[in-house]
Amino acid sequence: MSAQLPHAALIARDLIRCPSVTPAEGGALAFLEQLLGQAGFKVDRVIFKDEDTPDVENLFATIGSGKPHFVFAGHTDVVPAGNAADWRHSPFEGEVSDGILYGRGAVDMKGGIASFAAAALEFVGARGADFGGTISFLITGDEEGPAVNGTVKLLDWAEKQGHVFDACIVGEPTNPNALGDAIKVGRRGSLSGIVTVNGVQGHAAYPHLANNPIPGLMRLMSALDAVEFDRGNERFEPSNLEIVTFDVANPAFNVIPARAQARFNIRFNDEWTLDTLKAKITATLEEAAVDGLDWTLEFRRDCSESFLTKDDTLIGALSDAVEASTGRRPELSTGGGTSDARFIKNYCPVVEFGLVGQTMHKVDECTKVADLDHLAKIYRVFLDSYFAVKA
């Protein structure tokens, strides 16, 4: 069966067999180093460290010289498989059944990496290393984790090595139903926060000797939940705030807790910046707080601004490649969550295009073998077009 698989599916299968659950490298980067090194890429594997976060290994590979300098970006780390017994096919075996490749990371996003690796190897094999520009791979092991020791630091490292990028495709699964549905040309920003209300612990039968923090926290979070931040625009969906936890760490029925805490996340469009959004949230909470309420607000550091890519050459070449292969023009989308594109946009124009995302992070995550091959062909058509246009 293996010999009958297209190149992209073979690469994806071998990557899935590497148990690279964040932050473990799991052999995935070692596999890519060997694969790309044998094709003439210069490969660096770089480890980054930071306080209170795990060390993470990353990979940067490059071939060619001069401009334009195009980058494929992605991550080999995956979320945990959960209970392996719940899977019909082992999460780290890369099994193929009825034309479907199963395994953790098949969609998000070892399949995308496999497809652009197959495309780049075919492109370089046909054109040689002197193809009129540079192709690089920017691969992290920290996208599904804190995102502190991954792409953001690898980009800074690459810049210090003298690399200046002209454009990038991130191989995240962008298509909702079928290959060719959508290209992500931007993303809403993300901001998370923690609201804490302090009280006085006591017996539920003697409330006058305690101070219950829960009603105060409910008042604050209700005020946040009631805010209509905006109604969206022609570029983005409306901004939305979601309360994701409400915790008191209290298993007892007869104890008033000393502290109550809630967490929230906002996905916001380009009508806001991080600064204006933080100011809005702070003002809303201050207005809702009653006199004497002991409360605090903490914003998480893993936040990101919204962005919109407007590079006509990049978007046009990829859209043309998708249309030539699938017969339909992809939607230019800004929906969904965040990705490492939020870091890359500070260095060059970036879009996202990959597999169908219906099974990402699910039990029995999978992708069609035909889609892997099809995606590789789209990437190959794009490379031919991009370097021809830019030459």
Stockholm file with secondary structure:
# STOCKHOLM 1.0

chainA/1-391         MSAQLPHAALIARDLIRCPSVTPAEGGALAFLEQLLGQAGFKVDRVIFKDEDTPDVENLFATIGSGKPHFVFAGHTDVVPAGNAADWRHSPFEGEVSDGILYGRGAVDMKGGIASFAAAALEFVGARGADFGGTISFLITGDEEGPAVNGTVKLLDWAEKQGHVFDACIVGEPTNPNALGDAIKVGRRGSLSGIVTVNGVQGHAAYPHLANNPIPGLMRLMSALDAVEFDRGNERFEPSNLEIVTFDVANPAFNVIPARAQARFNIRFNDEWTLDTLKAKITATLEEAAVDGLDWTLEFRRDCSESFLTKDDTLIGALSDAVEASTGRRPELSTGGGTSDARFIKNYCPVVEFGLVGQTMHKVDECTKVADLDHLAKIYRVFLDSYFAVKA
#=GR chainA/1-391 SS CGGGSCHHHHHHHHHHTSCCBTTCCTTHHHHHHHHHHHTTCEEEEEEEEETTEEEEEEEEEEEECSSCEEEEEEECCBCCCCCGGGCSSCTTTCCEETTEEESTTTTTTHHHHHHHHHHHHHHHHHHCSCSSSEEEEEEESCTTTTSSSSHHHHHHHHHHTTCCCSEEEECCCCBSSSTTSEEECEECEEEEEEEEEECBCEETTCGGGSBCSHHHHHHHHHHHHTCCCCCCCSSSCCCEEEEEEEECCCCCSSEECSEEEEEEEEEECTTCCHHHHHHHHHHHHHHHCCTTCEEEEEECSCCBCCEECCCHHHHHHHHHHHHHHHSSCCEEECCSCCCTHHHHTTTSCEEECCSBCTTTTSTTCEEEHHHHHHHHHHHHHHHHHHHHHHC
#=GC SS_cons         CGGGSCHHHHHHHHHHTSCCBTTCCTTHHHHHHHHHHHTTCEEEEEEEEETTEEEEEEEEEEEECSSCEEEEEEECCBCCCCCGGGCSSCTTTCCEETTEEESTTTTTTHHHHHHHHHHHHHHHHHHCSCSSSEEEEEEESCTTTTSSSSHHHHHHHHHHTTCCCSEEEECCCCBSSSTTSEEECEECEEEEEEEEEECBCEETTCGGGSBCSHHHHHHHHHHHHTCCCCCCCSSSCCCEEEEEEEECCCCCSSEECSEEEEEEEEEECTTCCHHHHHHHHHHHHHHHCCTTCEEEEEECSCCBCCEECCCHHHHHHHHHHHHHHHSSCCEEECCSCCCTHHHHTTTSCEEECCSBCTTTTSTTCEEEHHHHHHHHHHHHHHHHHHHHHHC
//
